[in-house]
């Protein structure tokens, strides 16, 4: 799908300012949209919006359909008269520049429980009707998800395959029992999903009214410990007794001698094909309600994927297996027409992956940090770009541009000299030079992480792949954004016709 020439910023909502310990969908989110509009940005790229679990990664969610309750704005609930303003009192002294997830989870869920109890007690008929309508409209995933998280709470957070056999295997009698036994807990989780979707869809509508589209993120795989796998294990390479038979990852390479063992269960693609990939169609449909454009993470997995035995300790033992490929995307087009998809096509790929991408007209990704030096990937140099692509200075998995620059000063390569020669930079404002290079390229879309506009270093990096914790925590502050920055961004847009 061909996109118009445009520009946007990468920032996950958790990185927004807020006195409640984590960015949320309240007034600061609307203020950020206003900032994007003033800076003539047309795109806001985010990470997956699902409820996170161990490690706090948005790429390992408890559901492919649900929203993250931590993003619910308490101030917005008070403004909308959904609860009393007493929930705004006695807020802990959270740090401004990062998320301490453990503290935030304890605090926000305690307040969310208070809000739910108030909802039950006040009997607001209009709100009750909206809630019931939401439950009816989303029941295809909501019922199972709410039961799943209520059961996780009941089992003190243990993964579903460590629950007692009857409920782990979803025996009818056990499911019926727990639906009654945990009725109130189930309703609580439905209610906070209602609050999340109400606030998110209102924010999306506001962004769209300002001419800004949301680029969402669709990880190809789902977490093993998720409602998706617990409910639909027949669609995954999972045994009846809850063992992952085959899992996802990548084989050994230059960066990792034992490969990467991600642990996500593989799909039974041939079985999914029999009903025209119904589960996937529901997933795409759900995401299209929440976002305008979908970035597919690990796009290559639709052509072929590394299949690792579930009991293998590393990713060394495995095999490449063909994915659903063209059949999958042709089926989606039959139901949806041309889809607004961006393909994450990074890494060392076989030519057939690019052929699949190009057959359906999906733009691929270009990362400028990978381009420079004798050992750089020349396909990421702008003179090799095609129009139908998306260029980034770096992604959420990369260092910031300033951090990258600092790391190559004395790394024994010619990366620094190559960059200076290629860009004509004097090295005084490396972030501006890198952003200019992205904006001036022929790429239809340019996306810049906010950290690079703010000239921030490695301490603000969102994710270190392979590091189990301490990620996804950076937050910006409003005193880092001023009129001069807005004018700078607008100037880039005007000069390079974005």
C-alpha positions, 0 to 999 in steps of 0.5 A: 500500500502506497502511503503519502509523503509524511513524518511522525514520531515514535513514542509509546504512551508509557513514556508520556509525563504523568504524576501517576508513575507511568504515562497514561491516556489523560491530558498529557496524551492530548497535549502530546497530540497537540505538540505533534499537530503544531510540529506538522507531524501526521503520524504517531507510532506506538508499541503494542498496547496490550496488558504486560506481564513478567518483564513489562514487555509490550511484546509479551502480552497477556492478550492480543486483544486486550488493553493495558490497564496501567494506561488508564488515566485517573484524571480523565475518569474524574473529568468524565464523572466516572468516579470521585476525585478522592482517587487523585489524593495521596499519590506516591512520589513517583520519579518523573523520568522513568517507570518503576513498574512494580510500584506502579502496578501495585498502586494503580490496581489498588485504585482501579479496584476502588473505582470498580467498587464505586461503580458498583455502589453508585449504579450510574445507569448510563455508565452501566449501559455503556459497560454492558454494550462494551461487554456484548460487542467485545465478548468474543475475546473479553469473556475468556480474557477476564476469566484468564486474568482472574485465574492468574490473580487467584493462582498468584500470577503463575502461568496457566500450565501450572494451574490445577489440571482441570482448569489448566485444560479448560474442563467444562466443569472447572470453567463453570465453577470458576466463572461463578467462584470468581464472578466479581473478579471477572467483572472487575477485569471486564470493567477496566478493559471498558475504561481502557478502550473508552479512553483510548478510542477517544484519544485516537479520535482526537488525534485523527481529528488533528490529521494524525494517524496512529501506527500500531504494532502487531507482534507476529507471535503471542506470549505462551502465558496468554489468554490467546494460547490458553483458550486456543491451544488447538491453534498452537504447537502446544500439547493438551497438558500445557507443554510448548512443543515448538517455540519461536526464535532465531538461529545462531549468528554473529551476534549470538552463538546460541541464537535467540530462544524467544519461547513463543509457541508456533502456530498450526498454520495448516489448521488456521488456513481451514477457516480462512485464518479466523483468529488472525482476522479477528486480531487484525480487525481488533487492531484496525479499530485501535490504530490506523496503520499496522506495523508487523513485527518479524514479518519474515515469519510469514515466509519462514520461521525458525522452529525450535523444540520446546524443551531445547535450552537454546536456539541452536537446534531447530529448522527453517519451516515455510510459513503461510506466505502469500495464501495468508495475505491474499486471504486477508485482502479477500476480507479487508481489501488492501491493508495499511501494513508496514513490514518489519523486514530487518535482519538477514533475510532470504530474497523470498521475504522481500518478494512477499513484501513487494507482492502486496505493496508493503513498505519495509523499514530502513534504520540509518544507524545500521548504514554506515562504515565499511561493515554497514548495511548499504541497503540502509544508505538513503541513495539506495532507498525506494519511495515505498519504505519507512525510514527511522534514525533508530527503533525502540530496539536501538540505542538513541542516535546520540548514544550510538554516536558516542559508542562509535567514537573509538570502536576501531571501525570507520563508522564515524568517518564514513558518517561524517563524509556521507552527510557532510556533518561537522559532528556538532549536532549529530542528531540534527544531521541524522534526522535531516538525512532521514527527512531528505530521503525519498522514503514516503514515511520518516519516523523519528524517536522522540529521544533523537529530537531531544538529543538524549543519550543511551540512558533513555533507550527503551529496550536492550534486546536480550536483557530480561528487565529494566527496559521500557521505562523511559519517560520525557518531561514537558520542560524538554519540549519548547517552541524552538523544537517545534519550529525546528521540526516544522522546518524539516517538514516544510523543507522536505515536503512532508 
